[in-house]
């Protein structure tokens, strides 16, 4: 086991379960932060794995995750936050 493999194992064994715990038990804002941090940790693991296996093609996974993770966070926010009114519907006054 080299240093890169130890780094990947540390990220997966220590940081990822902490993120999952926050996602499972936190408030809505904490869950959002946990999902964002988990995607960052996963991206870091995907950047370390090419060094472990000496294959540069594995970096494509990290690049795709870097593009897709913010989109996933926005989708998570949309569904968890809910939508109280239709975007096209006019607002009613509070009379």
Secondary structure, DSSP 8 states (H G I E B T S, - for coil): --HHHHHHHHIIIIIHHHHHHHHHHS-HHHHHHHHHHHHHHHHHHHHHHHHHHT-GGGHHHHHHHHHHHHHHHHHHHHHHH--SS-TTS------
